[in-house]
């Protein structure tokens, strides 16, 4: 008798029968279906092929590290007094920098290899510094002027 596995269409994962409780996926609690070992293996490989690589997240992290380098993130935060937590501020400004880069008026400079790279090889080249500060400040202007919620 061929060994079988249980497949979750929602999670795109296979599970051994011993890992299951009443045929329900242990991750999302959706119903699973039985597959032969080869089908489960092929589906698992294909599901992994379709998963995004995470490069976008790593790229965004690099951009955040560049604009916050040398204490610039903290200086912008103190100067703008945005009325949000620092982590929220970092996230919003990183999105802003990514959009400005996509629009072409901010360039994110990185060396082709980190080996032997000078610290200043990682930087933002901003075409219009006044626009950069004004637009960054505008991101938080509404937060500072909102009235407190009443009961």
C-alpha positions in Angstrom: 0.0 0.0 0.0 1.4 3.4 -1.0 2.0 5.9 1.7 -0.3 8.9 1.6 -0.3 12.4 3.0 -2.9 15.0 3.6 -2.8 18.2 1.6 -4.2 21.6 2.6 -5.2 23.7 -0.4 -5.3 26.8 1.7 -1.7 26.5 3.2 -0.3 24.7 0.2 1.4 22.2 2.5 1.3 18.4 3.0 1.1 16.7 6.4 1.6 13.2 7.7 -1.6 11.6 9.1 0.0 11.6 12.6 0.2 15.4 12.5 -3.5 15.8 11.8 -6.5 16.1 14.0 -9.8 15.0 12.4 -8.4 15.7 8.9 -8.1 19.4 9.6 -5.0 21.4 8.8 -3.0 22.1 12.0 -2.1 25.6 10.7 -5.3 27.1 9.3 -7.8 24.5 10.5 -9.2 24.0 6.9 -10.2 20.6 5.6 -7.4 18.6 4.0 -7.5 15.8 1.3 -5.5 12.7 0.9 -2.8 12.5 -1.7 -0.2 10.0 -2.7 3.4 10.7 -1.6 4.5 11.7 -5.1 1.6 14.1 -5.6 2.2 15.7 -2.2 5.9 16.1 -3.0 5.3 17.7 -6.4 2.6 20.0 -5.0 4.9 21.1 -2.2 7.7 21.9 -4.6 5.4 23.8 -6.9 3.9 25.7 -4.0 7.4 26.8 -2.9 8.2 27.9 -6.4 5.2 30.2 -6.4 6.0 31.8 -3.1 7.6 35.3 -3.3 11.3 35.4 -2.5 11.3 38.0 0.2 13.7 40.2 -1.9 11.2 43.1 -1.8 11.3 43.0 2.0 15.1 42.8 2.1 15.3 45.7 -0.4 12.9 47.8 1.7 15.0 47.0 4.8 18.2 48.2 3.0 16.4 51.4 2.1 15.4 51.9 5.7 18.9 51.3 6.9 20.3 53.8 4.4 17.9 56.7 5.3 18.2 56.1 9.0 22.0 55.7 9.0 24.2 57.8 11.3 21.3 58.8 13.4 19.4 60.6 10.6 16.2 58.7 11.4 16.3 59.9 15.0 17.1 63.5 13.9 14.2 63.6 11.4 11.9 62.1 14.1 12.9 64.7 16.6 12.7 67.6 14.2 9.3 66.6 12.8 7.8 65.5 16.1 5.3 63.3 14.1 3.0 62.2 16.9 3.5 58.5 16.2 5.9 55.9 17.6 9.4 55.8 16.1 8.8 52.4 14.5 5.6 53.7 12.8 7.6 56.8 11.7 10.3 54.5 10.2 7.8 52.4 8.3 5.9 55.4 6.9 9.1 57.2 5.8 10.5 54.1 4.3 7.4 53.7 2.2 7.7 57.4 1.2 11.4 56.9 0.2 10.5 53.8 -1.8 7.8 55.8 -3.6 10.1 58.8 -4.2 12.7 56.4 -5.7 10.0 54.8 -7.9 9.0 58.3 -9.0 12.7 59.0 -9.9 13.4 62.1 -7.8 15.3 60.1 -5.1 18.0 57.6 -6.0 19.0 54.8 -3.7 22.8 54.3 -4.1 24.3 50.9 -3.2 27.6 49.4 -4.2 27.6 46.4 -6.5 29.2 44.4 -3.6 29.3 45.0 0.1 32.9 43.6 0.2 35.2 46.5 0.7 32.5 49.1 0.2 33.0 52.5 1.8 30.2 53.5 4.2 29.2 56.4 1.9 28.6 54.0 -0.9 25.2 53.5 0.7 23.2 56.7 0.4 20.2 58.6 -1.0 20.8 61.0 -3.8 17.9 63.5 -3.4 17.2 65.8 -6.4 15.2 68.3 -4.3 16.0 68.3 -0.5 13.4 70.9 0.3 10.7 68.8 -1.4 11.9 65.7 0.5 11.6 67.4 3.9 8.3 69.1 3.0 6.7 65.9 1.7 8.0 63.9 4.7 6.6 66.5 7.1 3.3 66.5 5.3 3.0 62.7 5.9 2.5 63.5 9.6 0.8 66.8 9.5 -2.7 65.3 9.9 -1.6 63.2 12.9 -0.6 66.3 14.9 -3.8 68.2 14.3 -6.3 65.4 14.9 -8.6 66.1 17.8 -8.6 63.5 20.6 -11.4 61.1 20.5 -14.3 61.9 22.7 -16.3 59.4 24.8 
